[in-house]
Amino acid sequence: MRKKVFLIATLFLIASGVAYNTYLNQKTKKEGKVCFKNFCFNLELAVTPEERSRGLMFRKHLDPDKGMLFIFNEEGEYSFWMKNTLIPLDIIWINSEGKVVFIKENAQPCKETECPFISPGFKAKYVLEINGGISRKIGLKKGDKLDFLFRDI
């Protein structure tokens, strides 16, 4: 009987901890939106070095209207790679004025030990990752302006 009570109490504590952790993650999740013409993407914001380092690694799926926006403290030349990324992505570099400076279409996952860096050679403050092929589908190109809406930065 004591073992059964102990087991139930332990399971309750574990379930409570998982629920609380989920609540904290949802509460602290940084979100935003970016729009181009009539197309908008709901975004996860990668603001801290840890968030930017993890990015979309290990994701098996990304909804067509979702993406991740990497926000840097200042404009610079930021390289990306596809290490541990499981889905093809369009990677879009955007300057501080919201203008697209470079697009790497359909960057493919890297399964090798060493993965090449994608370096646009242009300064950017933001880098947007969306599903591969979508930038071409919506007609997004270098020089286009994107409109941002951020929450909880």
N, C-alpha and C positions, 0 to 999 in steps of 0.2 A: 504494500500500500504506500509506504514512504517513497519507494522508487517511482511509483506512478505519479505521485504529487510532485516530486522533484522534476521528473521529466516534463510534466505539464507546465510547471513554473519556468523551467529552462526554455521550452518552446515559446512561451508567452513573452519572455524577455527578448529572445532572438527576434520574434515577429515585431515587437515594439521597436527594437533598434533599427530594423530594416525600414519600417514605416517612417520613423523619425528621420533617418538618413535620406530617404526619398523626398520627404517634405523639405529638408534643408537644401537638397540639390535643386529642387524646383524653385525654391524661394530665392536662391542665389544665382540661378541660371541667368546669364545675360542674353537678352534677345533684341532683335531689331528687324528692320525691313528695308529692302532696297528695291527701287522701281526703275524701270527703263520703259518709256512709252507706256503701253498698257500691261506690261509684264512686271509682276512683283514677286519677290522671293522673301519668305520668312527665314530669318537668320539666327543662327547661334553665333554669338560674338566671342572671338578668341582675343582676349585683351592681355592676359598675363603671359609671361614667358612659358609657363607650364601649359596653358591652354593652346598657345601658338605652336608649341612643340608637338603636342598630341594631335591637334587638328582633327581630320576625319579618318585617322588611322583606325583600322580594324572594323570599319563600318561595312556591313554587307549590303546596305540599301540606303538610298537617299531619295526622298520624295521629289518629284519634278519641280515643286514650288518651294523647295527648301535649299539652304546652302549654309556656308560658314563664311563669316567675314573676319579676317585677321586685321586687327587695328594696332598700328605701331605708334610710338610716341612722337616720332618725327619722320619726315620723308627720308627715304634711303633706297639703296638698291638691295632688295630682298630676294634671295634665291629660295626656291622650294624644290622638294623632291617627292617621289611617290612611294617611298619605302613604307611597307606595312599598310599601304592603301589598297583596298580590295576592289574599288570601282573606278572606272574612267572618270576623269574630271576635266572641266574647263577651268583654267586658272586665269583670273583676270586681275591685272595690276591697275590700281586707280590712284591718281595723285590727290593732293589735299584739296583741290578744287572740285573733285568728284568726276574728273574726266578719265576715261580709259586710256592708259598709255601702252598697254600690251596685253595680248590674249594668247595663251597657250591652249589651243583646242585639243580636246580628247587626249589629255595626258594619260598614259596607260599605267596600270599598277606595275610596280617593280617587285619581282620575285627573287632577284639576285641578292648576293651579300652586299655588294656595293652598287648603289643606285646613282645615276647621274643627276646633277642639279639642273634645274630649269632657271636660267638667269636671263631676265628680259633686257638688261642693260639700260633701264630707265628707272628714275626715282619714283617711288610710290609711298603713300601713307597707308593704303588699304590694299588687301588682296582678297578677292572673292573667289570661293570655290563653289561650283555648281556641277550638276551632272554633265558628263561629257556630251557634247553635241548641241546643248541647249543654246549656247551663245549664237551659233550659226542659225539655228532654227528661229530665234527671235530677231535676228538681224543686228545683233550687237557688234560694234566694230570700234577700232581705235579712234579716239577723238569724241566718242559719244559721252554724254553726261548722264550720271546716275543720281537719283535722289535717295537720300538716306533718312531713316527714322530709327533712332536708338532709344532703348529703355534700359535702365539699370546699369549704366556704365560706371 
